[in-house]
């Protein structure tokens, strides 16, 4: 091919590329939304007799709009479709439209919205999503490789937790506050550390909101059911996201969500299922969503400058003493996470030998062996603590119990995953004394009354 022909062909290809780019932009997904908003807004103005304003609204240019939140390093184009939330087009930020994306932001007169002006905070600092995108799926973060999809429902209150240390008393963050209470009530802090407080048996959760998707196996989502529906292994809407990963552990049996390899089919050593208790029947769906909202604020990313943060006042503990304080200490450090609410019933401890299990038999089918291993449980404390003196019980709690000390139901099965950590560096001596006193007060009495 001669240089002349090559020049002509390259110019033709360039022209074709320009035509394709123009056609793609002309048919962009956001354009019809913006055009319809101007039409609806103009019609509303005409009904009010404001014909000149309606005429100007109809002539508004159709263009990409964005909020530049300089302090946050955010460039949010959400108002390209949600034009009713663009104060330059709609200064009052109010309208009567009921349908998205045309309606205005709810509760624009409320203190929560007034304290977070859109021009300063943008959209994604609270809602998450992909601010630079201009198509529905991409903007809401429902695409692969986007780690922060839009928060839905009460989960958005996780954004309050990120900045407001006082979220427990903050109007508008009631669900997140409830989530923290439920988290502590169930004893989750007994195994999971958050900001230096809690146990070390399982992974810390102070950055759980940052957990990348590649660390969540796709098959796990197929094991999760929410509202009776199985989640699909895809990035769309409410399916593949960290919020549903957390919710799945609260609304399903965690041992089924993460079964691992208890019979060593794929590994050199057997690996037990998740040691997390099955909380079904103890927490409601609303409480589960509240816990997700609370944990959605657990991030180590610098979402906003530190000067935006609102500190919480120092927490005050109740003035208690003796066994009353001991019961409080039991709950404070999350002992109920393994030993049950008020120590009434030890929770599951996979493959621990315990009451109600058949005698071990390696000829049993694997499904039956799994069921027997799944009956293993932590000790029910009222049945056990009476065998200790006060000093022995304090020492036991201080030193903890390693997994190697656990008696296994199946000698070929995994070590029971849940162990009692050493608390000597975390619980003060006076707290330990009161805790031991309370535990001995609930010890089961024999027939003699002792």
C-alpha positions as CSV (number, residue, x, y, z in Angstrom):
1,X,0.0,0.0,0.0
2,X,1.3,3.4,-1.0
3,X,1.8,6.2,1.5
4,X,-1.1,8.1,-0.1
5,X,-3.5,5.1,0.3
6,X,-2.3,4.6,3.9
7,X,-3.0,8.2,4.6
8,X,-6.5,8.1,3.2
9,X,-7.3,4.8,5.1
10,X,-6.0,6.2,8.4
11,X,-8.0,9.4,8.0
12,X,-11.1,7.4,7.2
13,X,-10.6,5.3,10.3
14,X,-10.1,8.4,12.4
15,X,-13.3,9.9,11.0
16,X,-15.1,6.7,11.8
17,X,-13.8,6.8,15.3
18,X,-15.0,10.4,15.8
19,X,-18.5,9.5,14.4
20,X,-18.6,6.4,16.7
21,X,-17.6,8.5,19.7
22,X,-20.1,11.2,18.9
23,X,-22.9,8.6,18.5
24,X,-22.0,6.9,21.7
25,X,-22.0,10.2,23.6
26,X,-25.2,11.4,21.9
27,X,-26.9,8.1,23.1
28,X,-25.4,8.1,26.5
29,X,-27.5,6.6,29.3
30,X,-27.7,9.8,31.3
31,X,-29.1,12.1,28.6
32,X,-32.7,10.9,28.6
33,X,-32.8,11.3,32.4
34,X,-31.6,14.9,32.3
35,X,-33.9,15.8,29.4
36,X,-36.9,14.4,31.2
37,X,-36.1,16.2,34.4
38,X,-36.0,19.6,32.5
39,X,-39.4,18.7,31.0
40,X,-40.9,17.7,34.3
41,X,-39.5,20.8,36.0
42,X,-40.7,23.1,33.2
43,X,-44.2,21.6,33.4
44,X,-44.3,22.2,37.1
45,X,-43.2,25.8,36.7
46,X,-45.9,26.4,34.1
47,X,-48.6,25.1,36.4
48,X,-47.5,27.8,38.9
49,X,-47.8,30.4,36.1
50,X,-44.0,30.9,35.8
51,X,-43.9,30.8,32.0
52,X,-40.5,32.6,31.6
53,X,-38.8,30.3,34.1
54,X,-40.4,27.3,32.4
55,X,-39.1,28.4,29.1
56,X,-35.5,28.9,30.5
57,X,-35.7,25.4,32.1
58,X,-36.6,23.8,28.8
59,X,-33.6,25.5,27.1
60,X,-31.2,24.3,29.8
61,X,-28.1,22.6,28.2
62,X,-27.9,18.9,28.4
63,X,-24.4,18.3,29.9
64,X,-22.3,16.4,32.4
65,X,-22.7,17.9,35.8
66,X,-20.5,17.3,38.8
67,X,-19.8,18.3,42.4
68,X,-16.2,19.0,43.2
69,X,-15.6,18.4,46.9
70,X,-12.0,19.6,47.1
71,X,-11.3,18.7,50.7
72,X,-12.5,15.2,50.1
73,X,-10.8,14.7,46.8
74,X,-14.1,13.7,45.2
75,X,-15.6,14.5,41.9
76,X,-19.2,13.3,41.9
77,X,-21.3,13.3,38.8
78,X,-24.4,11.9,40.4
79,X,-26.3,15.2,39.8
80,X,-25.9,14.5,36.0
81,X,-28.9,12.2,36.4
82,X,-30.2,13.3,39.8
83,X,-30.6,16.9,38.6
84,X,-33.2,17.7,41.3
85,X,-30.3,17.5,43.8
86,X,-28.2,20.0,41.9
87,X,-28.7,23.3,43.8
88,X,-27.6,25.3,40.7
89,X,-30.6,23.9,38.8
90,X,-32.9,23.5,41.8
91,X,-31.9,26.1,44.4
92,X,-34.5,24.9,47.0
93,X,-33.4,21.3,46.5
94,X,-37.2,20.5,46.7
95,X,-39.7,19.2,44.1
96,X,-42.8,17.1,44.0
97,X,-41.5,14.3,41.8
98,X,-41.8,10.8,43.3
99,X,-39.7,8.8,40.8
100,X,-35.9,8.4,40.8
101,X,-33.7,9.9,39.5
102,X,-36.0,13.0,39.2
103,X,-37.1,13.5,42.8
104,X,-35.3,15.7,45.3
105,X,-33.2,14.5,48.2
106,X,-35.4,13.5,51.2
107,X,-35.5,15.6,54.3
108,X,-33.5,18.5,52.9
109,X,-34.7,20.7,55.8
110,X,-33.5,18.2,58.4
111,X,-30.5,19.0,60.5
112,X,-28.6,16.0,59.1
113,X,-28.8,17.2,55.5
114,X,-28.2,20.9,56.4
115,X,-25.0,19.8,58.3
116,X,-23.7,18.1,55.2
117,X,-24.1,20.5,52.2
118,X,-23.8,18.7,48.9
119,X,-21.3,21.2,47.6
120,X,-18.9,20.4,50.5
121,X,-19.4,16.7,51.0
122,X,-20.5,15.5,47.5
123,X,-22.5,12.3,47.3
124,X,-20.2,9.3,47.5
125,X,-18.7,10.3,50.9
126,X,-22.0,9.2,52.4
127,X,-23.6,7.0,49.8
128,X,-20.5,5.3,48.3
129,X,-20.7,4.3,44.6
130,X,-18.5,5.5,41.8
131,X,-18.7,9.3,41.6
132,X,-17.1,9.7,38.1
133,X,-19.4,7.3,36.4
134,X,-22.4,8.3,34.3
135,X,-24.2,5.1,33.8
136,X,-26.6,3.5,36.3
137,X,-24.7,0.3,37.1
138,X,-21.3,1.9,37.1
139,X,-22.4,5.0,39.2
140,X,-24.0,2.8,41.8
141,X,-20.9,0.6,41.9
142,X,-22.6,-2.5,40.6
143,X,-19.7,-3.4,38.4
144,X,-16.7,-5.7,38.8
145,X,-13.6,-4.4,40.5
146,X,-15.4,-1.5,42.2
147,X,-15.0,-2.1,46.0
148,X,-17.4,0.5,47.3
149,X,-20.9,0.0,45.8
150,X,-23.7,2.3,46.9
151,X,-24.9,1.7,50.5
152,X,-28.6,0.9,50.6
153,X,-31.3,1.3,53.4
154,X,-30.0,1.7,56.9
155,X,-26.5,0.5,55.8
156,X,-25.8,4.0,54.8
157,X,-25.5,4.9,58.5
158,X,-22.1,3.2,58.4
159,X,-21.0,6.5,56.9
160,X,-22.0,8.3,60.1
161,X,-19.8,5.8,62.1
162,X,-16.7,6.7,59.9
163,X,-16.7,10.3,61.0
164,X,-18.8,10.6,64.1
165,X,-17.3,9.1,67.3
166,X,-20.6,10.2,68.9
167,X,-22.8,8.3,66.5
168,X,-24.5,6.4,69.4
169,X,-26.3,9.6,70.4
170,X,-26.5,11.1,66.9
171,X,-29.9,11.7,65.3
172,X,-30.1,9.9,62.1
173,X,-27.7,7.1,63.1
174,X,-30.1,5.2,65.3
175,X,-29.6,1.9,63.4
176,X,-25.8,2.0,63.6
177,X,-26.2,2.7,67.4
178,X,-28.5,-0.3,67.7
179,X,-26.0,-2.3,65.7
180,X,-23.2,-1.6,68.2
181,X,-25.5,-2.5,71.1
182,X,-26.5,-5.8,69.4
183,X,-22.8,-6.5,68.5
184,X,-21.8,-6.1,72.1
185,X,-24.8,-7.9,73.5
186,X,-24.0,-11.0,71.4
187,X,-20.4,-11.0,72.6
188,X,-18.9,-10.5,69.2
189,X,-16.1,-8.4,70.8
190,X,-15.0,-11.6,72.7
191,X,-13.5,-12.9,69.5
192,X,-13.2,-9.8,67.2
193,X,-11.1,-6.8,68.2
194,X,-12.2,-3.3,67.1
195,X,-9.8,-0.4,67.7
196,X,-7.7,-2.2,70.2
197,X,-10.6,-3.6,72.3
198,X,-11.8,-7.2,72.2
199,X,-10.4,-10.7,71.8
200,X,-7.9,-12.0,69.3
201,X,-9.5,-15.5,68.6
202,X,-10.7,-14.3,65.2
203,X,-9.8,-11.5,62.8
204,X,-10.1,-7.9,63.9
205,X,-13.0,-6.0,62.4
206,X,-11.7,-2.4,62.5
207,X,-11.2,-2.5,58.8
208,X,-13.9,-5.0,57.7
209,X,-15.5,-2.3,55.4
210,X,-12.3,-2.3,53.4
211,X,-12.2,-6.1,52.9
212,X,-11.5,-6.6,49.1
213,X,-13.8,-8.8,47.1
214,X,-11.0,-11.0,46.0
215,X,-10.7,-12.2,49.6
216,X,-14.3,-13.4,49.5
217,X,-14.6,-16.7,47.6
218,X,-17.4,-16.6,45.1
219,X,-18.9,-19.9,46.2
220,X,-19.5,-18.5,49.6
221,X,-22.1,-16.1,48.2
222,X,-24.0,-19.1,46.7
223,X,-24.3,-20.5,50.2
224,X,-25.9,-17.3,51.5
225,X,-29.6,-16.7,51.5
226,X,-31.2,-13.3,52.4
227,X,-35.0,-13.0,52.5
228,X,-35.2,-16.6,51.3
229,X,-33.2,-15.9,48.1
230,X,-29.8,-17.2,47.2
231,X,-27.3,-14.5,46.3
232,X,-25.7,-14.8,42.9
233,X,-22.0,-14.8,42.2
234,X,-22.0,-11.4,40.5
235,X,-21.4,-7.7,41.1
236,X,-24.9,-6.2,40.8
237,X,-27.3,-4.3,43.0
238,X,-27.4,-6.0,46.4
239,X,-25.6,-9.3,45.6
240,X,-21.8,-9.2,45.7
241,X,-20.8,-6.7,48.4
242,X,-19.2,-6.6,51.8
243,X,-22.5,-5.7,53.4
244,X,-24.1,-9.0,52.3
245,X,-21.0,-10.9,53.3
246,X,-21.5,-9.7,56.8
247,X,-25.3,-10.1,56.7
248,X,-24.9,-13.6,55.4
249,X,-23.1,-14.6,58.6
250,X,-25.9,-13.3,60.7
251,X,-28.9,-14.7,58.8
252,X,-27.4,-18.1,58.0
253,X,-25.4,-20.6,59.9
254,X,-21.7,-19.4,59.5
255,X,-20.5,-23.0,59.5
256,X,-22.6,-23.5,56.3
257,X,-21.4,-20.2,54.8
258,X,-17.7,-21.1,55.4
259,X,-17.6,-24.9,55.7
260,X,-13.8,-25.1,55.0
261,X,-12.3,-28.7,54.8
262,X,-13.0,-30.7,58.0
263,X,-12.1,-34.0,56.4
264,X,-8.9,-32.8,54.7
265,X,-10.0,-33.6,51.2
266,X,-8.2,-30.6,49.8
267,X,-5.5,-29.9,52.5
268,X,-2.9,-31.7,54.3
269,X,-4.6,-31.0,57.7
270,X,-8.4,-30.8,58.4
271,X,-9.7,-27.2,58.7
272,X,-12.9,-26.7,60.8
273,X,-15.8,-24.6,59.5
274,X,-16.3,-21.0,60.7
275,X,-16.2,-20.9,64.5
276,X,-18.7,-18.1,64.6
277,X,-21.9,-19.0,66.5
278,X,-25.2,-19.4,64.8
279,X,-27.2,-16.3,65.9
280,X,-30.4,-17.2,64.1
281,X,-33.2,-17.0,66.6
282,X,-31.3,-14.5,68.8
283,X,-31.2,-11.5,66.6
284,X,-33.9,-10.1,64.4
285,X,-33.5,-9.1,60.7
286,X,-33.6,-5.4,61.7
287,X,-30.8,-6.0,64.3
288,X,-28.8,-7.9,61.7
289,X,-29.0,-4.9,59.3
290,X,-28.1,-2.6,62.2
291,X,-25.0,-4.6,62.9
292,X,-24.1,-4.3,59.2
293,X,-24.6,-0.6,59.4
294,X,-22.3,-0.4,62.4
295,X,-19.6,-2.5,60.8
296,X,-19.9,-0.6,57.5
297,X,-18.2,2.3,59.3
298,X,-15.2,0.2,60.3
299,X,-12.6,1.5,57.8
300,X,-9.0,2.6,58.0
301,X,-9.2,4.6,54.8
302,X,-9.1,8.4,55.3
303,X,-12.6,9.0,53.9
304,X,-12.6,12.7,55.0
305,X,-9.9,14.9,56.6
306,X,-9.5,14.4,60.3
307,X,-10.7,17.9,61.1
308,X,-14.1,16.8,59.9
309,X,-14.3,14.1,62.6
310,X,-16.5,14.5,65.6
311,X,-15.1,12.9,68.8
312,X,-17.2,11.1,71.3
313,X,-17.2,12.0,75.0
314,X,-15.4,9.5,77.2
315,X,-17.6,6.4,77.9
316,X,-18.8,6.0,81.5
317,X,-19.2,2.6,83.0
318,X,-22.1,2.0,85.4
319,X,-21.3,2.1,89.1
320,X,-21.6,-1.5,90.2
321,X,-19.9,-3.8,92.6
322,X,-19.7,-7.5,93.5
323,X,-21.7,-10.0,91.5
324,X,-23.6,-7.2,89.7
325,X,-20.3,-5.9,88.4
326,X,-19.2,-9.4,87.6
327,X,-22.2,-10.0,85.3
328,X,-21.4,-6.6,83.6
329,X,-17.7,-7.6,83.1
330,X,-18.9,-10.9,81.6
331,X,-20.9,-9.0,79.0
332,X,-18.4,-6.2,78.6
333,X,-15.6,-8.5,77.3
334,X,-17.9,-10.6,75.1
335,X,-17.7,-13.8,77.1
336,X,-21.3,-14.6,76.0
337,X,-20.0,-14.9,72.4
338,X,-18.8,-18.4,73.4
339,X,-20.5,-19.2,76.7
340,X,-24.0,-17.9,75.7
341,X,-26.1,-15.0,77.0
342,X,-25.8,-14.8,80.8
343,X,-23.6,-18.0,80.5
344,X,-26.8,-20.1,80.3
345,X,-25.6,-22.3,77.4
346,X,-22.2,-22.9,75.9
347,X,-22.2,-22.2,72.1
348,X,-21.0,-24.6,69.4
349,X,-17.4,-25.7,69.3
350,X,-16.9,-27.8,66.2
351,X,-15.4,-31.3,67.0
352,X,-15.1,-30.7,70.7
353,X,-16.2,-33.8,72.7
354,X,-19.3,-33.1,74.7
355,X,-22.7,-34.2,75.8
356,X,-25.2,-35.6,73.3
357,X,-22.7,-37.1,70.9
358,X,-22.5,-40.7,69.7
359,X,-19.4,-42.6,70.4
360,X,-16.8,-41.9,67.7
361,X,-16.9,-44.4,64.9
362,X,-14.8,-43.8,61.8
363,X,-17.1,-46.0,59.7
364,X,-19.9,-43.5,60.0
365,X,-20.7,-41.6,56.8
366,X,-19.0,-38.2,56.6
367,X,-22.4,-36.5,56.8
368,X,-23.1,-38.2,60.1
369,X,-19.6,-37.5,61.4
370,X,-20.0,-33.9,60.5
371,X,-23.3,-33.7,62.4
372,X,-21.7,-35.2,65.5
373,X,-18.7,-32.9,65.3
374,X,-21.2,-30.0,64.9
375,X,-22.7,-31.0,68.3
376,X,-19.5,-30.0,70.1
377,X,-19.9,-27.1,72.4
378,X,-18.2,-24.8,74.8
379,X,-18.8,-25.7,78.5
380,X,-22.0,-24.5,80.0
381,X,-20.5,-22.5,82.8
382,X,-23.0,-23.1,85.6
383,X,-22.2,-26.9,85.3
384,X,-18.4,-26.3,85.4
385,X,-17.4,-23.3,87.6
386,X,-18.5,-24.9,90.8
387,X,-15.5,-27.3,90.5
388,X,-13.1,-24.4,91.0
389,X,-12.2,-22.2,93.9
390,X,-12.4,-18.4,93.5
391,X,-8.6,-18.2,93.0
392,X,-8.5,-21.2,90.6
393,X,-11.2,-19.6,88.5
394,X,-9.4,-16.2,88.3
395,X,-6.2,-18.0,87.3
396,X,-8.1,-20.0,84.6
397,X,-9.5,-16.8,83.1
398,X,-6.2,-15.0,83.3
399,X,-4.2,-17.8,81.5
400,X,-6.9,-18.9,79.0
401,X,-7.3,-22.3,77.4
402,X,-5.3,-23.2,74.2
403,X,-6.9,-25.2,71.5
404,X,-4.4,-28.0,72.1
405,X,-6.1,-28.7,75.5
406,X,-9.5,-29.4,73.8
407,X,-10.7,-33.0,73.8
408,X,-11.7,-33.9,70.2
409,X,-14.7,-36.1,69.3
410,X,-13.0,-37.3,66.1
411,X,-9.3,-37.8,66.6
412,X,-8.9,-37.4,62.8
413,X,-10.9,-34.2,62.7
414,X,-9.7,-30.6,63.2
415,X,-8.8,-29.0,66.4
416,X,-11.8,-27.1,67.8
417,X,-11.4,-23.6,66.4
418,X,-12.8,-21.5,69.2
419,X,-10.4,-21.2,72.1
420,X,-10.4,-19.0,75.2
421,X,-7.6,-16.4,75.0
422,X,-5.6,-15.2,77.9
423,X,-7.3,-12.2,79.6
424,X,-4.6,-11.3,82.1
425,X,-3.5,-8.2,80.3
426,X,-7.0,-7.1,79.4
427,X,-9.2,-7.6,82.5
428,X,-8.1,-5.8,85.7
429,X,-7.7,-7.8,88.9
430,X,-10.7,-6.2,90.5
431,X,-12.9,-7.0,87.5
432,X,-11.6,-10.6,87.5
433,X,-12.5,-10.9,91.2
434,X,-16.0,-9.7,90.6
435,X,-16.4,-11.8,87.5
436,X,-15.3,-14.9,89.4
437,X,-17.7,-14.1,92.2
438,X,-20.6,-13.8,89.8
439,X,-19.7,-17.0,88.0
440,X,-19.6,-18.9,91.3
441,X,-22.9,-17.4,92.3
442,X,-24.6,-19.0,89.2
443,X,-22.8,-22.4,89.7
444,X,-25.2,-25.3,89.7
445,X,-25.9,-26.6,93.1
446,X,-25.9,-30.3,93.9
447,X,-28.7,-32.1,95.8
448,X,-27.3,-31.0,99.2
449,X,-27.7,-27.4,98.1
450,X,-23.9,-26.8,97.8
